[in-house]
C-alpha cells in the first residue's frame, strides 16, 4: 500500500537592488527567519550559503522539517529566485513568503510567482 504524499512548492522570481542581492547577511537572515514566519521549522545546522569565485550572487538553502527553502541571486541582473517546498500545506505560506521577501529586499518587485500543489494520491 502506497502512502499519499501532499505538499506545495512556491516559486518566486523577483527584482531588487544590486546591494541587497549581494548582501550575505540579508540572505542569511531571510533563510533563517522566513520558515518561522510562515509556520514552518528550520533545521539551523543545515544552512548553507555559497558564492562562487566568478560571480557576485549567492546560493543559499536551509533544510526544513517540512522540506526546504532555497534562494539564488544574480545582482548583475538585479534578479533573485526563491523556492519553498513544504509538505505542510497552509494558506499562509505564500503570503508569508512574499512578506519576508518584501521585508528583506528593497525595491522588491515580483516578476513571477507560482504555486505547485503536489499529491501522489
C-alpha distances in whole Angstrom, upper triangle without the diagonal:
4,7,10,13,16,20,23,25,29,32,35,38,41,45,47,50,51,52,48,46,48,48,45,46,45,42,41,42,39,36,37,38,36,32,34,36,32,31,29,29,31,31,34,35,32,35,36,39,41,44,45,48,49,48,48,45,42,38,37,33,32,28,27,24,23,23,27,30,32,36,38,42,45,48,50,48,48,44,41,37,35,31,29,25,23,20,22,23,26,29,32,30,32,35,36,35,38,40,39,40,44,45,44,46,49,50,46,45,42,42,38,35,32,28,25,22,19,16,13,11
4,6,9,13,16,19,22,25,28,32,34,38,41,43,46,47,48,45,42,44,44,42,43,41,38,37,38,36,33,34,35,32,29,31,33,29,28,26,26,28,28,31,32,29,32,33,36,37,40,41,45,45,44,45,41,38,35,33,30,28,25,24,22,20,20,23,27,29,32,34,38,41,44,46,44,44,40,37,33,31,27,25,21,20,16,19,20,23,26,29,27,29,32,32,31,34,37,36,37,40,41,41,42,45,46,42,41,38,38,34,31,28,25,21,19,15,12,9,8
4,6,10,13,17,19,23,26,29,32,36,39,41,44,45,46,42,40,42,42,40,40,39,36,35,35,33,30,31,31,29,26,27,29,26,24,22,23,25,25,29,29,27,29,31,34,36,39,40,44,44,43,43,39,37,33,31,28,26,23,21,19,16,17,21,24,27,30,33,36,39,42,45,43,42,38,35,32,29,25,23,19,17,13,16,17,20,23,25,24,26,29,29,29,32,34,33,34,37,38,38,39,43,43,40,39,36,36,33,29,26,23,20,17,14,11,8,8
4,7,10,14,17,20,23,27,30,33,36,38,42,43,43,40,38,40,40,38,38,37,34,33,34,31,29,29,30,27,24,26,27,24,22,20,22,24,24,28,29,27,29,30,33,35,37,39,43,43,41,41,38,35,32,30,26,25,22,20,18,15,16,19,22,25,28,31,34,37,40,42,40,40,36,33,29,26,23,20,17,14,11,13,14,17,20,22,21,23,26,26,26,29,31,30,31,34,36,36,37,40,41,37,36,33,33,29,26,23,19,16,13,10,7,6,5
4,7,10,13,17,19,23,26,29,33,35,38,39,40,36,34,36,36,34,35,33,30,30,30,27,25,26,26,24,21,23,24,20,19,17,19,20,21,25,26,23,25,27,29,31,34,35,39,39,38,38,34,31,28,26,23,21,18,16,15,12,12,16,19,21,24,27,30,33,36,39,37,36,32,29,25,23,19,17,13,11,8,10,11,15,18,20,18,20,23,23,22,25,27,27,28,31,32,32,33,37,37,33,33,29,30,26,23,20,16,14,11,8,6,6,7
4,7,10,14,17,20,24,26,30,32,35,37,37,34,32,35,34,33,33,31,28,28,28,25,23,24,24,21,19,21,21,18,17,15,17,19,21,24,26,23,25,26,28,30,33,35,38,39,36,36,32,30,27,25,22,20,18,16,15,11,12,15,17,20,23,25,29,32,34,37,35,34,30,27,23,20,17,14,11,9,6,8,8,11,14,16,15,16,19,20,19,22,24,24,25,28,29,29,31,34,34,30,29,26,27,23,20,17,13,11,7,5,4,7,8
4,7,10,13,17,20,23,27,28,32,33,34,30,29,31,31,29,30,27,25,25,25,22,20,21,21,18,15,18,18,15,14,13,15,17,19,22,24,21,22,23,25,27,30,32,35,36,33,33,29,27,24,22,19,18,15,13,13,9,9,12,14,16,19,22,25,28,31,33,31,30,27,23,20,17,13,11,7,6,4,6,5,9,11,13,11,13,16,16,16,18,21,20,21,24,25,26,27,30,30,27,26,23,23,20,17,14,10,8,6,5,7,10,11
4,6,10,13,17,19,23,25,28,30,31,27,26,28,28,27,27,25,22,23,23,19,18,20,19,16,14,17,17,13,14,13,15,16,19,22,24,21,21,22,24,26,28,30,33,33,31,30,27,24,21,20,17,17,15,13,14,10,10,11,12,14,17,19,22,25,28,30,28,27,23,20,17,14,10,8,6,5,6,8,6,9,10,12,9,10,13,14,13,15,18,18,18,21,23,23,24,27,27,23,22,19,20,16,13,10,7,6,5,6,9,12,14
4,7,10,13,16,20,22,25,26,28,24,22,25,25,24,25,23,20,21,21,17,16,18,18,15,13,17,17,13,15,13,16,16,18,21,22,19,19,20,21,22,24,26,30,30,27,27,23,21,18,17,15,15,14,13,15,11,10,10,10,11,13,16,19,22,24,27,24,23,20,17,13,10,7,6,4,6,9,10,9,11,12,13,10,9,13,14,11,14,17,16,16,19,21,20,21,24,24,21,20,17,17,14,11,8,6,5,7,8,11,14,17
4,7,10,13,17,19,22,24,25,21,20,23,23,22,23,20,18,19,19,15,15,17,17,13,13,16,15,12,15,14,16,16,19,21,23,20,19,20,20,22,23,26,29,29,26,25,21,19,17,16,14,15,15,14,16,13,12,11,10,11,12,14,17,19,22,24,22,20,17,14,11,8,6,5,6,9,12,12,11,12,11,12,8,7,10,11,9,10,13,13,13,16,18,18,18,21,21,17,16,13,14,11,7,6,5,6,9,11,15,18,20
4,7,10,14,16,19,21,22,19,17,20,21,21,22,19,16,18,19,15,15,18,18,14,15,18,17,15,17,16,19,18,21,22,24,21,19,19,19,20,21,23,26,26,23,22,18,17,15,15,14,15,16,16,19,16,14,12,10,10,10,12,14,16,19,21,18,17,13,11,7,6,5,7,9,12,15,16,14,15,15,15,12,9,12,13,10,10,14,14,12,15,17,17,16,19,19,15,14,11,11,8,6,5,6,8,12,14,17,20,23
4,6,10,12,16,18,19,16,14,18,19,19,20,17,15,17,18,14,14,18,17,14,15,18,17,15,18,18,20,19,22,23,25,22,20,20,19,20,20,22,25,25,21,20,17,16,15,15,15,16,18,18,21,19,17,14,11,11,9,11,12,14,16,18,16,14,11,8,6,5,7,9,12,15,18,18,17,17,16,15,12,9,11,12,9,8,12,12,9,12,15,14,13,16,15,11,10,7,8,6,4,7,9,12,15,17,21,24,26
4,7,10,14,15,17,15,13,16,18,19,20,17,15,18,19,15,16,19,19,16,18,21,20,19,22,21,23,22,24,25,26,24,21,20,19,19,19,21,24,22,19,18,15,15,14,15,16,18,20,21,24,22,20,17,14,12,10,10,10,11,13,15,12,11,7,6,5,7,9,12,15,18,21,22,21,21,20,19,16,13,15,15,12,11,14,14,11,13,16,14,13,15,14,10,9,6,5,5,6,9,12,14,18,20,24,26,29
4,7,10,12,15,12,11,14,16,17,19,15,14,17,18,14,16,19,19,16,19,21,20,19,22,22,24,23,25,25,27,25,22,21,19,20,19,21,24,22,19,17,14,14,15,16,17,19,22,22,26,24,22,19,15,14,11,11,9,10,11,13,11,8,6,5,6,8,12,14,17,20,24,24,23,22,21,19,17,14,15,15,12,10,13,13,9,10,13,12,10,11,10,7,6,4,5,7,8,12,15,18,21,23,27,30,33
4,7,9,12,10,9,13,14,17,18,15,14,18,18,15,17,21,20,18,21,24,22,22,25,25,27,25,28,27,29,27,23,22,20,20,19,21,23,21,18,15,13,14,16,17,19,22,24,25,29,27,25,22,18,16,13,12,10,10,9,11,8,5,5,6,9,11,15,17,21,24,27,27,26,26,24,22,20,17,17,18,15,12,14,14,10,10,13,12,9,9,7,6,5,6,7,10,12,16,19,21,25,27,31,34,36
4,7,9,7,7,10,12,14,15,12,12,16,16,14,17,19,19,18,21,23,21,22,25,25,26,25,27,26,28,26,23,22,19,19,18,20,22,21,17,14,12,14,16,17,19,21,24,25,29,28,26,23,19,17,13,12,10,10,8,11,9,6,6,8,11,13,16,19,22,25,29,29,28,27,25,23,21,19,18,18,15,13,14,13,10,9,11,10,6,6,5,5,7,9,11,13,15,19,21,24,27,30,33,36,39
4,5,5,6,9,10,13,15,12,13,16,17,15,18,21,20,20,23,25,23,24,28,28,29,27,29,27,29,27,24,22,19,19,17,20,21,20,16,13,12,14,16,18,21,23,26,27,31,30,28,25,21,19,15,14,11,10,7,9,9,6,8,10,14,16,19,22,25,28,32,32,31,30,29,26,24,22,22,21,18,16,17,16,12,12,13,11,7,6,7,8,10,13,14,17,19,22,25,28,31,33,37,39,42
4,6,5,6,9,12,14,12,13,16,17,16,18,21,22,21,24,27,25,26,30,29,30,27,29,27,28,27,23,21,18,17,15,17,17,16,13,10,9,12,15,17,20,23,26,28,32,31,29,25,22,19,15,13,9,8,5,7,8,5,8,10,14,16,20,23,26,29,33,33,33,32,31,29,26,24,24,23,21,19,20,18,15,15,16,13,10,10,10,11,13,16,16,19,21,24,27,29,32,34,38,40,43
4,6,5,6,10,11,10,11,14,15,15,17,20,20,20,24,25,24,26,29,28,29,26,28,25,27,25,22,20,17,17,15,17,18,17,14,10,10,12,15,17,20,22,26,27,31,31,29,25,22,19,16,14,11,11,7,10,12,9,11,12,16,17,21,23,27,30,33,33,33,32,31,29,27,25,25,23,21,19,19,17,15,15,15,12,9,9,11,12,15,18,19,21,23,26,28,31,34,35,39,41,44
4,5,5,8,9,7,8,12,12,11,14,16,16,16,20,22,20,22,25,25,25,23,24,22,24,23,19,18,15,16,14,17,19,19,15,11,10,11,14,14,17,19,23,24,28,28,26,22,18,16,13,12,9,11,8,11,12,9,10,10,13,14,18,20,24,26,30,29,29,29,28,25,23,21,21,19,17,16,16,14,11,11,11,8,6,7,9,10,13,15,17,19,20,23,25,27,30,32,36,38,41
4,6,8,10,8,8,11,13,11,13,16,17,16,19,22,21,22,25,24,24,22,23,22,23,21,18,16,13,13,12,14,16,16,12,9,7,8,10,12,15,18,21,23,26,26,24,20,17,14,10,9,6,7,5,9,10,7,8,7,11,12,16,18,22,24,28,28,28,28,27,25,22,21,21,20,17,16,17,14,11,13,13,10,8,9,11,11,13,14,15,17,18,21,23,25,28,30,34,36,39
4,6,9,9,8,11,13,13,14,17,18,18,21,24,23,24,27,26,26,23,24,22,23,21,17,16,12,11,9,12,13,13,10,6,6,7,11,12,16,18,22,24,28,28,25,22,18,15,12,10,8,8,6,9,11,10,11,10,13,15,18,20,24,27,30,31,31,31,30,28,25,24,24,23,20,19,20,17,15,16,16,12,11,12,14,14,17,18,19,21,22,25,26,28,31,33,36,38,41
4,6,5,6,9,10,11,13,14,16,16,19,21,21,23,25,24,24,21,22,19,21,20,16,15,11,12,11,14,15,16,13,10,9,9,12,12,15,17,21,23,26,27,25,21,18,15,13,12,10,11,10,13,15,12,13,12,15,15,19,20,24,26,30,30,30,30,30,27,24,23,23,21,19,19,18,15,14,15,14,10,10,12,14,14,18,19,21,22,23,25,27,29,32,33,36,39,42
4,6,5,6,9,10,11,12,14,15,18,20,20,22,24,22,22,18,19,16,17,16,12,11,8,9,9,13,14,16,14,11,9,7,10,9,12,14,18,20,24,24,22,19,16,14,11,11,10,13,12,15,17,15,15,13,15,15,18,19,22,24,28,28,29,29,29,26,24,23,24,21,19,19,19,16,14,17,15,12,12,15,17,17,20,21,22,23,23,26,27,28,31,32,35,37,40
4,5,5,6,9,10,10,12,14,16,18,18,20,22,21,20,17,18,15,16,16,13,13,10,12,13,16,18,20,17,14,13,11,13,11,14,14,18,20,23,24,23,19,16,15,13,14,13,16,15,18,20,17,17,15,17,16,19,19,23,24,28,27,28,28,28,25,23,23,23,20,18,19,18,14,14,16,14,10,12,14,18,17,20,22,24,25,24,27,27,29,31,32,35,38,40
4,5,5,6,9,10,10,12,15,16,16,18,20,19,19,17,18,16,18,17,14,14,11,14,14,18,20,21,18,14,12,11,12,11,13,14,18,19,22,23,22,18,15,14,11,13,12,14,13,17,18,15,15,13,15,14,17,17,21,23,26,26,26,25,25,22,20,20,19,17,15,15,14,11,10,12,10,6,8,11,14,13,17,18,20,21,21,23,24,27,29,30,33,36,39
4,5,5,6,9,10,10,13,15,15,17,19,18,18,15,16,14,16,15,11,11,8,11,12,15,18,19,16,13,10,8,9,7,10,11,15,16,20,20,19,15,12,10,8,9,9,12,12,16,17,14,13,11,12,11,13,14,18,20,23,23,24,24,24,21,18,18,19,16,13,14,14,11,10,12,11,8,9,12,15,14,16,17,19,20,19,21,22,24,26,27,30,33,36
4,5,5,6,9,10,12,14,15,16,18,17,16,12,13,11,12,12,8,9,7,11,12,16,19,20,18,15,13,10,10,8,9,9,13,15,18,19,18,14,11,11,10,12,12,16,16,19,20,18,17,14,15,13,15,15,18,19,23,23,24,24,24,22,19,19,20,17,15,16,16,12,12,15,13,10,12,16,19,17,20,20,22,23,22,23,24,25,27,28,31,33,36
4,5,5,6,8,11,12,12,14,16,15,15,12,14,11,14,14,11,12,11,14,16,20,22,24,21,18,16,13,13,11,12,11,14,15,18,19,18,15,12,13,12,14,15,18,18,21,22,19,18,15,16,14,16,15,18,19,23,22,23,22,23,20,17,18,18,15,13,15,14,10,11,13,11,8,11,14,18,16,19,20,22,23,21,23,23,25,27,28,31,33,36
4,6,5,6,9,10,10,12,14,13,14,12,14,12,15,14,11,12,11,15,16,20,22,24,21,18,15,12,12,10,10,10,13,14,17,17,16,13,10,10,9,12,13,16,16,20,20,17,16,13,13,11,12,12,15,17,20,19,20,19,20,17,14,15,15,12,10,11,11,7,8,10,9,7,9,13,16,14,16,16,19,19,18,19,20,22,23,25,28,31,33
4,6,6,7,10,11,12,14,12,11,9,11,9,12,11,8,9,9,13,15,19,22,23,20,18,15,12,11,8,7,6,10,10,14,14,13,10,7,8,8,11,13,17,18,21,21,19,17,13,13,10,11,10,13,14,18,18,19,19,20,17,14,15,16,13,11,13,13,10,10,14,13,10,13,16,19,16,19,18,20,20,18,19,19,21,22,23,26,28,31
4,6,7,8,10,12,13,11,10,7,9,7,10,10,8,11,11,15,18,21,24,26,23,21,18,15,14,10,9,7,10,10,13,14,14,11,9,11,12,15,17,20,21,25,25,22,21,17,17,14,14,13,15,16,19,18,20,19,20,18,15,17,17,14,12,15,15,11,13,15,14,12,15,18,21,19,22,21,24,23,21,22,22,23,24,25,27,30,32
4,6,6,7,9,11,10,10,8,11,10,14,14,12,14,15,18,20,24,27,28,26,23,20,17,17,13,12,11,13,12,14,15,15,13,11,13,13,17,18,22,22,26,25,22,21,18,17,14,15,13,16,16,19,17,19,17,18,15,13,15,15,11,10,13,12,8,11,13,11,10,14,17,20,18,20,20,23,23,20,22,21,23,24,25,27,30,32
4,6,5,6,9,8,9,9,12,12,15,15,13,15,15,19,21,24,27,28,25,23,20,17,16,13,12,10,12,11,13,13,13,11,9,11,12,15,17,20,21,25,24,21,19,16,15,12,12,10,13,13,16,15,15,14,15,12,10,11,11,8,7,10,9,6,9,11,10,10,13,16,19,16,18,17,20,19,17,18,17,19,20,22,24,27,29
4,5,5,6,5,6,6,10,11,14,13,12,15,16,20,22,25,29,30,27,25,22,19,17,14,12,9,10,8,10,10,10,9,8,11,13,17,19,23,24,27,26,24,22,18,16,13,12,9,11,10,13,11,13,12,14,11,9,11,12,9,8,12,12,9,12,15,14,14,17,20,22,19,21,20,22,21,18,18,17,18,19,20,22,25,26
4,5,5,5,6,7,11,11,15,15,14,18,19,22,25,28,31,33,30,28,25,22,20,17,15,12,13,10,11,12,13,13,12,15,16,20,22,26,26,30,29,27,25,21,20,16,16,13,14,13,15,13,14,13,14,12,10,13,13,10,11,14,13,11,14,16,14,15,18,21,24,21,23,22,25,24,21,21,20,21,21,22,24,27,28
4,6,7,9,11,14,15,18,18,17,20,20,24,26,29,32,33,30,28,25,22,21,18,16,14,15,13,14,14,15,14,13,15,16,20,21,25,25,29,28,25,23,20,19,16,16,13,15,14,16,14,14,12,13,9,9,11,10,6,8,11,9,8,11,13,12,13,16,19,21,18,20,19,23,22,19,20,18,20,21,22,25,28,29
4,6,9,11,15,16,19,18,17,20,21,24,26,30,33,34,31,29,25,23,21,18,16,14,14,12,13,12,13,13,11,15,16,20,22,25,26,29,28,25,23,20,18,14,14,11,12,11,13,10,11,9,9,6,5,8,8,5,7,10,10,9,12,14,14,15,17,20,22,19,20,19,21,20,17,17,15,17,17,19,21,24,25
4,7,10,13,15,19,18,18,21,22,26,28,32,35,36,33,31,28,25,23,20,17,15,14,11,11,10,13,13,13,16,19,22,24,28,29,33,31,29,26,23,21,17,16,12,13,11,12,9,10,8,10,8,7,11,11,9,11,14,13,12,16,18,17,18,21,24,26,23,24,22,25,23,20,19,17,19,18,19,21,24,25
4,7,10,12,15,15,15,18,20,23,26,29,32,34,31,30,26,23,21,17,15,12,11,7,7,7,9,10,10,14,17,20,23,27,28,32,30,28,26,22,20,16,14,10,10,8,10,8,10,10,12,10,9,12,13,11,11,15,15,13,16,19,18,18,21,24,26,23,24,23,25,23,20,19,17,18,17,18,19,22,23
4,7,9,12,12,13,16,18,22,25,28,31,33,31,29,26,23,20,17,14,10,9,6,6,7,9,10,11,14,17,21,23,27,29,32,31,29,27,23,21,17,16,12,12,10,12,10,13,13,16,14,12,15,17,14,14,18,17,15,18,21,20,19,22,26,28,25,26,25,27,26,23,22,20,20,20,20,21,24,25
4,6,9,8,9,12,15,18,21,25,28,30,28,26,23,19,17,13,10,7,6,4,6,8,9,8,9,12,15,18,21,25,26,29,29,27,25,21,19,16,14,12,12,11,13,13,16,16,18,16,14,17,18,15,14,18,18,15,17,20,19,18,21,24,27,24,26,24,26,25,22,22,20,21,21,21,23,25,27
4,6,6,8,11,14,18,21,24,27,29,28,27,24,20,17,14,11,7,6,6,7,10,10,9,11,13,16,19,22,26,27,31,31,29,27,23,21,18,17,14,14,14,15,15,18,19,22,20,17,20,22,19,18,21,21,18,20,23,22,20,23,27,29,27,29,27,29,28,25,25,23,23,23,23,24,26,28
4,5,6,10,12,16,19,22,25,28,26,25,22,18,16,13,11,7,8,9,10,13,13,12,12,14,16,19,21,25,26,29,30,28,26,22,21,18,18,16,17,16,19,18,21,22,24,22,19,21,23,19,18,21,21,18,19,22,21,19,22,25,28,26,28,27,29,28,26,27,25,26,26,26,28,29,32
4,6,9,12,15,19,21,24,27,26,25,22,18,16,13,11,8,9,11,12,15,14,13,14,15,17,19,22,25,27,30,31,29,27,24,23,20,19,18,18,18,20,21,24,25,27,25,22,24,26,23,21,24,24,21,22,25,24,22,24,28,31,28,31,30,31,31,28,29,27,27,28,27,29,30,33
4,6,10,13,17,19,22,25,23,23,20,16,14,10,8,6,6,9,11,13,12,10,11,12,14,17,19,23,25,28,28,27,25,21,20,17,16,15,15,16,18,19,22,23,25,24,21,22,24,22,20,23,23,20,21,24,23,21,23,27,29,27,29,27,29,28,26,26,24,24,25,24,26,27,30
4,7,10,14,17,20,22,20,19,17,13,11,7,6,4,7,10,13,15,13,10,10,10,12,14,16,20,21,24,25,24,22,18,17,15,15,14,15,17,19,20,22,23,25,23,20,21,23,20,18,21,21,17,18,21,20,18,19,23,26,24,26,25,26,26,24,24,24,24,25,25,27,29,32
4,7,10,13,16,18,17,16,14,10,8,5,5,6,9,13,16,17,15,12,11,9,11,12,14,17,19,22,23,22,20,17,16,15,15,15,17,18,21,22,24,25,27,25,22,23,24,22,19,22,22,19,19,22,21,18,19,23,25,23,25,25,25,25,24,25,24,25,26,26,28,30,33
4,7,10,13,15,14,13,10,7,6,4,7,9,12,15,19,20,17,14,12,10,9,10,11,14,15,18,20,19,17,14,14,14,15,16,18,20,23,24,26,27,28,26,22,23,24,22,19,21,22,18,17,20,20,16,17,20,23,21,23,23,24,24,23,24,25,25,27,27,30,32,35
4,7,10,12,11,10,9,6,5,6,9,12,15,18,22,23,20,16,14,11,10,10,11,13,14,17,18,18,17,15,15,15,16,18,20,23,26,27,29,30,31,29,25,25,27,25,21,23,24,21,19,22,22,18,18,22,24,22,24,24,24,24,24,25,26,27,29,29,32,33,36
4,7,8,7,7,6,5,6,9,12,15,18,22,25,26,23,19,17,14,12,10,10,11,12,14,16,16,15,14,15,16,18,20,22,25,29,30,31,32,33,31,27,27,28,26,23,24,25,22,20,23,22,19,18,21,23,22,23,23,23,24,25,26,27,28,31,31,34,36,39
4,6,6,8,8,8,9,12,15,18,21,24,28,28,25,21,20,16,14,12,12,12,13,14,16,17,17,16,17,18,20,22,25,28,31,33,33,35,35,34,30,29,31,29,26,27,28,25,23,26,26,22,21,24,25,24,26,25,25,26,26,28,29,30,32,32,36,37,40
4,6,8,10,11,12,15,18,21,24,28,31,32,29,25,23,20,18,15,14,13,14,15,17,19,19,18,20,22,24,26,28,31,35,36,37,38,39,37,33,33,34,32,29,30,31,28,26,28,28,24,23,25,27,26,28,28,27,29,30,31,33,33,36,36,39,40,44
4,7,9,11,13,16,20,23,26,29,33,33,30,26,24,20,18,15,13,12,13,12,15,17,17,17,19,21,23,26,29,32,35,37,37,39,39,37,34,33,34,33,29,29,31,28,26,28,28,25,23,25,26,25,26,27,26,27,28,30,32,33,36,36,39,40,44
4,6,8,11,14,18,21,24,27,31,31,28,24,22,18,15,12,10,8,9,9,11,13,13,14,16,18,21,24,26,30,33,34,35,36,36,34,31,29,31,29,26,26,28,25,22,24,25,21,19,21,22,22,23,23,22,24,25,27,29,30,33,34,37,38,42
4,7,10,13,17,20,24,26,30,30,27,23,21,17,14,11,8,7,7,7,10,11,12,12,15,17,20,23,26,29,32,33,34,34,34,32,29,28,29,27,24,24,25,22,20,21,22,18,16,18,19,19,20,21,21,23,24,26,28,30,33,34,37,39,42
4,7,10,14,17,20,23,27,27,24,20,17,13,10,7,5,5,6,8,10,10,9,9,11,13,16,19,22,25,29,30,30,31,30,29,25,24,25,24,20,20,22,19,16,19,19,16,14,16,17,16,18,18,18,20,21,23,25,26,29,30,34,35,39
4,6,10,13,17,19,23,23,20,17,14,10,8,6,5,7,9,12,13,12,11,9,11,12,14,16,19,22,26,27,27,28,28,26,23,22,24,22,19,19,21,18,15,18,18,15,14,17,18,17,19,19,19,20,20,22,23,24,27,28,31,33,36
4,7,11,14,16,20,20,17,13,11,7,6,4,7,9,12,14,15,15,12,10,10,10,12,14,16,19,23,24,25,26,26,25,21,21,23,21,17,19,20,17,15,19,19,16,15,19,20,18,20,19,19,19,19,20,21,22,24,25,28,30,33
4,7,10,13,17,17,14,11,8,6,5,7,9,12,14,17,18,17,15,11,11,10,11,12,14,17,20,21,22,23,24,22,19,19,21,19,15,17,19,15,14,18,18,14,15,19,21,18,20,19,20,20,19,20,20,21,23,24,27,28,31
4,7,10,13,14,11,7,6,4,6,9,12,16,18,21,21,20,17,14,12,10,9,10,11,14,17,18,20,21,22,21,17,18,20,18,15,17,19,15,15,19,19,16,17,21,23,20,22,20,21,20,19,19,19,19,21,21,24,25,28
4,6,10,11,9,6,6,7,9,12,15,19,21,24,24,23,20,16,15,12,11,10,11,12,15,16,18,19,21,19,16,17,19,17,14,17,18,15,16,19,19,17,18,22,24,22,23,22,23,22,20,20,19,20,21,21,23,25,28
4,7,8,6,4,7,9,12,15,18,22,24,27,27,26,23,19,17,14,12,10,10,10,13,14,16,18,20,19,16,18,20,18,16,19,20,17,18,22,21,20,22,25,27,25,26,24,25,24,21,21,19,19,19,19,21,22,25
4,5,5,5,7,10,14,17,20,24,26,29,29,27,24,21,18,15,12,10,9,8,10,11,13,15,17,16,13,16,18,16,14,18,19,16,18,21,21,20,22,26,28,25,26,24,26,24,21,20,18,18,18,17,19,21,23
4,6,8,11,14,18,21,24,28,30,33,32,31,28,24,22,18,15,12,11,9,9,10,13,15,18,17,15,17,20,17,17,21,21,19,21,24,24,23,25,29,31,28,29,27,29,26,23,22,20,19,18,17,18,20,22
4,7,10,13,17,20,24,27,29,32,31,30,27,23,20,16,13,10,8,5,5,6,10,12,15,15,12,15,17,16,15,19,20,18,20,23,23,23,25,28,30,27,27,25,26,24,21,19,16,16,14,14,15,17,18
4,7,10,14,17,21,24,27,30,28,27,24,20,17,14,11,8,6,5,7,9,11,14,16,16,13,15,18,16,15,18,20,18,19,22,23,22,23,27,29,25,26,23,24,22,19,18,15,14,14,13,15,16,19
4,7,10,14,17,20,23,26,25,24,21,17,14,11,8,6,6,7,10,11,13,15,17,16,13,14,17,15,13,16,18,16,16,20,20,19,20,24,25,22,23,21,22,20,17,17,15,14,15,15,17,19,22
4,7,11,14,17,20,23,22,20,17,13,11,7,6,4,7,9,12,13,14,15,17,15,12,12,15,13,10,13,15,12,12,16,17,15,16,20,22,18,19,18,19,17,15,15,14,15,16,16,19,22,24
4,7,10,14,16,19,19,17,14,11,8,6,5,6,9,12,15,17,17,19,19,18,14,14,17,15,12,14,16,13,12,16,17,15,15,19,20,17,18,17,17,16,15,15,15,16,18,18,21,23,26
4,7,10,13,16,15,14,11,7,6,4,7,9,12,15,19,20,20,21,21,19,16,15,17,15,12,13,15,13,11,14,15,12,12,16,17,14,15,14,15,15,14,15,16,17,20,21,24,26,29
4,7,10,12,12,11,9,6,5,7,9,12,15,18,22,23,23,24,24,23,19,18,20,19,15,16,18,15,13,16,17,14,13,16,17,15,16,15,15,15,15,17,18,19,22,23,26,28,32
4,6,9,9,8,6,4,6,9,12,15,18,21,25,26,26,26,26,24,21,20,21,20,16,16,18,16,13,15,16,13,11,14,15,13,14,14,14,15,16,18,20,22,25,26,30,32,35
4,6,6,6,5,6,9,12,15,18,21,25,28,29,29,30,29,27,24,22,24,23,19,19,21,19,15,17,19,16,13,15,15,14,15,15,14,16,17,20,22,24,27,28,32,34,37
4,5,5,6,8,11,14,18,21,24,27,31,32,31,31,31,28,26,24,24,24,20,19,21,19,15,17,18,15,12,13,13,13,14,15,15,17,19,22,25,27,30,31,35,37,41
4,6,8,10,14,17,20,24,27,30,34,35,34,34,33,32,29,27,27,27,23,22,24,22,19,20,21,18,15,16,15,15,16,17,16,19,21,24,27,29,32,34,37,39,43
4,5,9,12,15,19,22,25,28,32,33,32,32,31,30,27,24,25,25,22,20,22,21,17,18,20,18,14,15,14,14,13,14,13,15,18,21,24,26,29,31,35,37,40
4,7,11,14,17,20,24,27,31,31,30,30,29,27,25,22,22,22,19,17,19,18,14,15,17,14,11,11,10,10,10,12,11,14,17,20,23,25,29,31,34,37,40
4,7,10,14,17,20,24,27,28,27,27,26,24,22,19,20,20,17,15,17,16,13,14,16,14,11,12,11,10,10,10,9,11,13,16,19,21,25,27,31,33,36
4,7,10,13,17,20,24,24,24,24,23,21,19,16,18,17,14,13,15,14,10,12,14,12,10,12,12,10,10,10,10,11,12,15,17,19,22,24,28,30,33
4,7,10,13,17,20,21,21,21,21,20,16,14,16,16,12,12,15,14,11,13,16,14,12,15,15,12,12,10,10,10,10,12,14,15,19,20,24,26,29
4,7,10,13,17,18,17,18,18,16,13,11,14,13,9,10,13,11,9,13,14,13,12,16,16,13,13,11,12,11,9,11,12,14,16,18,21,24,27
4,6,10,14,15,14,16,16,15,12,11,14,13,10,12,15,13,12,15,17,16,16,19,20,16,16,13,14,12,10,10,10,11,13,14,18,20,23
4,7,10,11,11,12,13,13,9,9,12,11,8,11,14,12,12,16,17,16,17,20,21,18,18,15,16,14,11,11,10,10,12,13,16,19,21
4,7,9,9,11,13,13,10,11,14,13,11,14,17,16,16,19,20,20,21,24,25,21,21,18,19,17,13,12,10,9,10,10,13,15,18
4,5,6,9,12,12,9,11,14,13,12,16,17,16,17,21,21,21,23,26,27,24,24,21,22,19,16,14,11,11,10,10,12,14,16
4,6,9,12,13,11,13,17,16,15,19,20,20,21,24,25,25,26,30,31,27,27,24,25,22,19,16,13,12,10,9,10,12,14
4,6,10,11,9,12,15,14,14,17,19,18,20,23,23,24,26,29,30,26,26,24,25,23,19,17,14,13,11,11,12,15,16
4,7,9,8,10,12,13,13,16,17,18,19,22,23,23,25,28,29,25,25,22,23,20,17,14,11,11,9,10,11,14,15
4,6,6,8,10,10,12,14,15,16,18,20,21,22,24,27,27,24,23,21,23,20,17,15,12,13,11,13,14,18,18
4,6,7,8,9,11,12,13,15,17,18,19,21,23,25,25,22,21,19,21,18,15,14,11,13,12,15,16,20,20
4,6,5,6,8,10,10,12,14,15,16,18,20,22,23,19,19,18,20,18,15,14,13,15,14,17,19,23,23
4,6,5,6,9,10,10,12,14,15,16,18,21,22,18,18,16,18,16,13,12,10,13,13,15,17,21,22
4,5,5,6,9,10,11,12,14,15,16,19,19,16,15,13,15,13,9,9,8,11,12,15,18,21,23
4,5,5,6,9,10,11,12,14,16,17,18,14,14,13,16,14,11,12,11,15,16,19,21,25,26
4,5,5,6,9,10,10,12,14,17,18,14,15,14,17,16,13,14,13,16,17,20,22,26,27
4,5,5,6,9,10,11,12,15,16,12,13,12,15,13,11,12,12,15,16,19,22,25,27
4,5,5,6,9,10,10,13,13,9,10,9,12,12,9,12,12,16,18,21,24,27,29
4,5,5,6,9,10,12,13,10,12,12,15,15,13,15,16,19,21,24,26,30,32
4,5,5,6,9,11,13,10,13,13,16,16,14,16,17,20,21,24,27,30,32
4,5,5,6,9,10,7,9,10,13,13,12,15,16,19,21,24,27,30,32
4,6,6,7,8,6,8,10,13,14,14,17,18,22,24,26,30,33,35
4,6,7,10,9,12,13,17,18,17,20,21,24,26,28,31,35,37
4,7,10,8,12,13,16,18,17,20,21,24,26,28,31,34,37
4,7,6,9,11,14,16,16,19,21,24,27,29,32,35,38
4,5,9,12,15,17,18,21,23,27,29,32,35,38,41
4,6,10,12,15,17,20,23,26,29,32,35,38,41
4,7,10,12,13,17,19,22,25,28,31,35,37
4,6,9,11,14,17,21,24,27,30,33,36
4,6,7,11,14,17,20,23,27,30,32
4,7,10,14,17,20,23,27,29,32
4,7,10,13,17,19,23,26,28
4,7,10,13,16,20,23,25
4,7,10,13,16,19,22
4,6,10,13,16,18
4,6,10,13,15
4,7,10,12
4,7,9
4,6
4
